[in-house]
Amino acid sequence: MVDNLKIGVEVRKVDSQGRLILPADWRQSEVAGTQEVYVIKRKGSLKILPKRRVDLTALFDKVDLGVEVISSWKEFEGEFYEGSKK
């Protein structure tokens, strides 16, 4: 990991095919291991975010649905969605 990542604005040239070079220190600290980024297009700007793998199993026991046991999924869905309309 890069300890001295410089935060700020850098001017980069875009070649004739629309490519640009990402700063090396950012690539090493943020994109290492995945080699993929999300490019979010907005009017007048682009936002580049590193694509990271999220471990959903870490959140498995964190959700509280307000019930002890779900015996009937159809019954649970009915109560769950009906409760969100109130």
CORURGI-V746418 format. One record per residue. N is the residue number from 0. RES is the residue in one small letter. SS is DSSP state (hx for helix, st for strand, lp for the rest). OMEGA is omega in radians with two decimals (none if undefined). D_FIRST is the distance of its C-alpha to the first C-alpha in Angstrom with 2 decimals. Layout:
n->{N | N}
res->{RES | RES}
ss->{SS | SS}
omega->{OMEGA | OMEGA}
d_first->{D_FIRST | D_FIRST}
This chain:
n->{0 | 1 | 2 | 3 | 4 | 5 | 6 | 7 | 8 | 9 | 10 | 11 | 12 | 13 | 14 | 15 | 16 | 17 | 18 | 19 | 20 | 21 | 22 | 23 | 24 | 25 | 26 | 27 | 28 | 29 | 30 | 31 | 32 | 33 | 34 | 35 | 36 | 37 | 38 | 39 | 40 | 41 | 42 | 43 | 44 | 45 | 46 | 47 | 48 | 49 | 50 | 51 | 52 | 53 | 54 | 55 | 56 | 57 | 58 | 59 | 60 | 61 | 62 | 63 | 64 | 65 | 66 | 67 | 68 | 69 | 70 | 71 | 72 | 73 | 74 | 75 | 76 | 77 | 78 | 79 | 80 | 81 | 82 | 83 | 84 | 85}
res->{m | v | d | n | l | k | i | g | v | e | v | r | k | v | d | s | q | g | r | l | i | l | p | a | d | w | r | q | s | e | v | a | g | t | q | e | v | y | v | i | k | r | k | g | s | l | k | i | l | p | k | r | r | v | d | l | t | a | l | f | d | k | v | d | l | g | v | e | v | i | s | s | w | k | e | f | e | g | e | f | y | e | g | s | k | k}
ss->{lp | lp | lp | lp | lp | lp | lp | lp | lp | lp | lp | lp | lp | lp | lp | lp | lp | lp | lp | lp | lp | lp | lp | hx | hx | hx | hx | hx | hx | hx | hx | lp | lp | lp | lp | lp | st | st | st | st | st | st | lp | lp | st | st | st | st | st | st | lp | lp | lp | lp | lp | hx | hx | hx | hx | hx | hx | hx | lp | lp | lp | lp | lp | lp | lp | lp | lp | lp | hx | hx | hx | hx | hx | hx | hx | hx | hx | hx | hx | hx | hx | lp}
omega->{-3.14 | -3.12 | -3.05 | 3.10 | 3.13 | 3.13 | 3.13 | -3.10 | 3.07 | 3.07 | -3.14 | 3.08 | 3.07 | -3.10 | -3.05 | 3.10 | 3.09 | -3.12 | 3.00 | -3.13 | 3.09 | 3.12 | -3.06 | -3.12 | 3.09 | 3.11 | -3.09 | -3.08 | -3.01 | -3.02 | -3.09 | 3.08 | -3.09 | -3.13 | 3.10 | 3.08 | 2.96 | 3.03 | -3.11 | -3.10 | 3.04 | 3.13 | 3.10 | -3.13 | 2.99 | 3.06 | -3.10 | 3.13 | 3.09 | 3.10 | -3.12 | 3.09 | -3.13 | 3.12 | -3.11 | 3.13 | 3.09 | -3.12 | -2.99 | -3.09 | -3.08 | -3.07 | 3.09 | -3.11 | 3.10 | 3.10 | 3.11 | -3.09 | 3.06 | -3.12 | 3.13 | -3.10 | -3.13 | 3.11 | 3.11 | 3.13 | 3.14 | 3.14 | -3.11 | -3.12 | 3.10 | 3.12 | -3.13 | 3.14 | -3.08 | none}
d_first->{0.00 | 3.78 | 6.28 | 9.22 | 9.34 | 13.08 | 15.06 | 18.43 | 20.72 | 20.60 | 23.61 | 23.16 | 26.04 | 27.02 | 28.80 | 32.17 | 30.74 | 28.65 | 25.22 | 22.59 | 19.33 | 16.21 | 14.17 | 11.70 | 8.96 | 9.72 | 9.93 | 6.59 | 5.02 | 8.42 | 10.29 | 8.42 | 11.10 | 13.81 | 14.76 | 17.00 | 17.45 | 20.39 | 22.54 | 24.81 | 27.94 | 29.93 | 32.89 | 31.73 | 27.95 | 25.09 | 22.10 | 19.02 | 16.94 | 14.38 | 16.36 | 15.10 | 17.18 | 18.97 | 20.43 | 23.96 | 25.23 | 23.46 | 25.89 | 28.91 | 30.76 | 29.87 | 32.47 | 35.91 | 38.62 | 41.40 | 43.07 | 43.21 | 43.93 | 44.23 | 47.38 | 48.20 | 45.47 | 48.07 | 49.35 | 45.88 | 45.05 | 48.35 | 47.81 | 44.16 | 44.95 | 48.22 | 46.54 | 44.04 | 47.05 | 48.59}
